Amino acid sequence: MTVEQNFEALDQFPIGMRVLAVDDDQTCLRILESLLRHCQYNVTTTNQAQKALELLRENKNKFDLVISDVDMPDMDGFKLLELVGLEMDLPVIMLSAHSDPKYVMKGVTHGACDYLLKPVRIEELKNIWQHVVRKNRGSNNGEKRDGSGNEGVGNSDQNSGRANRKRKDQYNEDEDEERDDNDDSSAAKKQRVVWTVELHKKFVAAVNQLGYEKAMPKKILDLMNVEKLTRENVASHLQKFRLYLKRISGVTNQQAIMANSDLHFLQMSSSLNGLDSFHHRPIPVGPGQFHGGAPPMRPFPSNGILGRLNTPSGIGVRNLSSPPAGMFLQNQTDLGKFHHVSSSLPLNHSDGGNILQGLPMPLEFDQLQANNNNNNNNNNNIRNMNNNKSIAGSSMAFPSFSTHQNSLIRAPNNNLVVLDGHPQASPPGFPGHQNNKRLEHWSNAVSSSTLPPPQTSNSIHHQFDVSPLPHSRPDPLEWNNVSSSYSIPFCDSASTMSPQALDTPNPGAFSRNTDFNSNANANAQPGGFYDSLQMRQSGNYGPTTDAMLSTNPKEGFVVGQQKLQSGGFMSADAGSLDDIVNSTMKQEQSQGELSGGDLGYGGFSSLRTCI
Amino acid sequence: MDLVQMQKSLQDYTKSLFLEGILDSQFLQLQQLQDESNPDFVSQVVTLFFQDSDRILNDLSLSLDQQVVDFKKVDPHVHQLKGSSSSIGAQRVKNACVVFRNFCEQQNVEACHRCLQQVKQEYYLVKNRLETLFKLEQQIVASGGMVPAVELGF
């Protein structure tokens, strides 16, 4: 697939989501394949678990989701589930004709994202992409590790214990390095601790040394001797660890667990967290207008979520969200953080392309950010965004992405908020007009979202109402709704935005570059994503938003469900997005009135979704 | 028989299958999956089902005829048959499989034999009906007509 094709595919997530279907029964497999194709996923099938593993091992980034039957002759489906989860950290859905709850339980304890009963109905398959998003969010959440001011037990619940993949570890390290160069305002912000495998190992070693019964957070902390780790972090992690041990004590596969305890624990925690957060995070986004007043943004415990982006691109996002939500936007240093994040992304990005590809968000950030010198330069390359230190905008954008549920919605808000903060940032272009970009794009974008003016050629310039995320769409579920269309097209139709990149800063109008083809413009994509989010969000702004959004099921859910070819799968990590959104919202609130942008949205001077 | 009559016959016939419980809504879903890009989907899948089921029923007969019945082998077969029959909508076959599995769990050889007979019976019934259905469809297509979409009052 060419880059362009990839982009397009990615943009339309969940359309084109790559599913690997495994079932030894050829009748069922054939039916499953056809059902999945009807959902417009990209389907690969095999009737052997071994073959499935080979396919997965061959290229970890080749698939977004695995669906597997439970009873297979060559390998137990649960075993396959475990292996996939451990090795590849892909969401796995179990399929079986067994409706017995104990099988379902087994599926859950082995880490399945979902358990479907045969005969499978197409309605159920239409929503499976949510697991991909959720997973990406979760994994991104846990990655951040900041120094002082960890969010403490409450927040860390979300982040800690997330499954940390090796990739993530890499990212973490990169991020950490990057961070060092950043502003030091992080001290003022709550930082999320990313419980990497290494860190967790130290933790476990300390616990063992002290004796499980006697392990106290303070002592563990001392033994671990990790800078910037607080007692609260350890306490919360210890709590999770204890719960985890209790839970697995009943699981049959203890050996496997013990063997992979670190990963397993982290994985379980993260998946649990992810699930929890998913289920317990109704997005309070309301249809309200964002009038610089009370953003309905709820204090989404995004901290955890933000950190979830799992893929490399996610990492970028992660970084973004690491600053405590709330503080995030207000802190210029956040921008710096974004900056780092974005820079770290490229490091991890294996495909050589822009990590930001497909992430429209960064573009938005660019626009938003006041500090961005490039504000007026709509044609900034997305790369610039990466380098752009003004992360503020991006951070804003970030929050929106972060929440799994909310973030998507919020993302736009973030942008908006950012705009507020940086009025002069003519929204050079909303990133990623093509909101359908995958989340990974998104995350990429976000990470790179130093808010360089999204002039990347790829960004589609839309005029968006920068409405706070929460306002635009109360329902993060909408995000999850495949049919919800974040698509920019809506925006386009609604707004007067011109699809061309904005050459001149136009505060009132965000135009996104629709030109996504160049991967160099990773940012664009994120922006696009953002845009879509925004579009969604700005539902309240534009008269047609809702209608538009809903009319395009295909546009959909760009939010990072897909893995970027580059391997960065930025799923909108709810947590991170939330944080961003939250922070954005807060910032916005603090900003007071919204400057009347062209679009007339109160706080967001120039960002108005066209919807 | 002219085309319209054939189409009507087909519809009535299909309806009867549903009314008798031989087929359920899952079969409808299969039909909906059939489109221009996949014009023979239903018949392909059903053919696969027949192949698999013939094989499974054969294996089951062999297993149950053993001196000592190994239920660990019998159960997975029945389970698979249950899964595939439910996937294509062969409701009565599926139901018979459910009963069969219960007796497997109880390790009741006698009852299992009876269940196997029951399953076979239902299976041959649905096989027969579906084959007739496909023949009707083929006739229609051969006459230049289109197979009408299933309209059921469900």
Interface residues (C-beta under 8 A of the other chain):
Chain A: D24 D25 Q26 T27 C28 R30 I31 S34 L35 H38 D69 D71 P73 S96 A97 H98 K118 P119 V120 R121 I122
Chain B: Q26 Q29 L30 L33 N38 F41 Q44 V45 L48 F49 Q51 D52 P76 H79 Q80 K82 G83 S84 S86 S87 I88 G89
